[in-house]
């Protein structure tokens, strides 16, 4: 079945002002200013930080957050890079926020042993993973190998050569699968429904094992979906934001999506970096659920993205065309290839523990997040052409 989106001209009360065609759009303040809850002053700030998966969204957002905490902090990233080149906006961010990038495979224990032993970082943020859920169904073996063995390698190296380092393990709300109760917290039962989620559950318990068996300071976050301007183009949120930005620029293209009714708890990645940092600044390592506590659907994301671009959305019961007056035409197609074999949704996180213990609060609401991504996409298209 095809779902149809009609795009209408904005009214005077809802119209979003646009710059002249020659103006490069600046992202809104929230996209360039790191906003986070102040970390609890329980120990000295780190001088040296190691981030695996540095070229991914969380690697870049964490390096930007840390640079705001301490401009003199030494930030070193690990990336498994082969022949690919960084996209220009990624390369720009890495040059701005990261002091050094080491090309290595986190699954290589001996490489991790050498890097961690030589650098002796105060904090290690382990973000490196095969994190695209849809791909995990196509290649579960690679997902398990990257996400489970990579976590084991990093934690083993820390325990063996630099046991005073503090480690953050990036868990995911996908580990809950499709929970029957909402909201979810640290005690909600895991029920993974994708190879990616299974691999994250394994990594989560590996982190707990190192904490309990060896006394490793490893804190784990069970984080809901967090998005931002550096989200990869294969992810649905960036796909929608980029599409809306193109519509705003007069580039009328159709879009293909999967399940429009999937329910997620979306937050801004910059906020979440403050949560992860606070976990490593705490007196003791714990497991924390991180989210906004507000649920939205993919359909909501489409509607808000179009609002950010200056349009309104109307949905039809059957497939067909959508238009803006007599000139602008856009279609939202439902393509079965984008529907997962097992859906994971109904996420709404109860983040009471981290709020009460570490004082963290999300600052950017859903509407602000979506607008941020659309404006950032427009700026990226104008600057780099994609």
C-alpha positions, 0 to 999 in steps of 0.5 A: 500500500502506498501512503500519500503526502500532500504538500500545501503552500504555507499560510501567513501564520505558518510560513518560515522565512527563507534567505535569498538564493545566494545566501548560505543558510546558517544552522540554528543556534542549537546546531552550532552551540553545545547545550548540555547539563553541567556535569557533576563536579566529582572528579577532575576533567579528563586531559586525554580522551580516546573515541572509537568510531570518531567519524560517525555521528556520535564520535563527532558530536562527542568531540564537539561537546568535549571541545566546549568543556575544555578547549585544551583537551587532547581528543584522539579518534580511532577510525577503521578507514579503507579506501573511502574519503570523508564527506566534506562536512565530516572532514571539516568537523574532524579537522575542527574538533579532533587532534589526531585520528588513528586508523585501526580496527577495534576488533584487533586486540593487539592494536587496541593494546598498543594504542591504549597503552601508549596514549593512556587516555583518561576516558574512552568512548566506545562508539565504533559499531555497525549501527545501521539496523537495516543492514544488520538483517542483511549481514548479521555475521559482520554485525556480530563480529564488529559490535561484539568482538570490538567491544571485547577487544577495547575492554580487554585492552583497557583491563590489561594495560590501563585499568584506571581508564574510564570507559563508556559503552554505547548501548541502544534502546533497540535492545528492548525490541518492542516492549509491551510496557512504556515508558522503559527504564534500566529494569525493562527486559531486553527483547532484541529483534534485530541482529544489531540489537542482539549484538548490543545486548551482548556488548552490554553484558560484556561491559557488565562482566568487566565491571564486576569481574575486574573492577573496570570503570565502564558505564553503559548507556541505553540510549534512545534514538538521538539525531543531529546534523552529522547523522548518516544519509542512510538513516531515515531521519537524515533522509527526511531532513535532506528531502525537506531541505531540497523541497524548500530549495525548489528541488522537487523529488519523491521520497521512499520510506518504510513504516511511517507509524514506527514509534521512537523517542527522538532526542538531539545528539548534542544533549546525549553527549552531555549524558554520556560525559556525566556517566564517566564523571560520576563517582561510580559506573552504572547503567543509565537509560537515556531519552527524552520521555516523548514519543513520536512516529516517523510520520510525525518526523515527516510532518515536522520536517516539512513545517521546517521547510515552510510547508504543511502535510496532508495524508491520504488513505490511498496512494496518489500524488501530492501537491503544493497549489498547482506547481510543487509536486512531491510523493511519499512512497511506502517501499516494502524494502524499507520495512524491517523483518521484525519491527522495533518500536514503542520507545519512550524512555524514563530517564529518572535515574540519570536525571536524579543522580547526575542532573542531566536533562535534555534541552532540545525538544523534538520540534527543535531537533527536526528544524535543526536537521532541515536547516543543517541539510539545506546549508550542507546542500548549498555548501557541498552540493549533497 
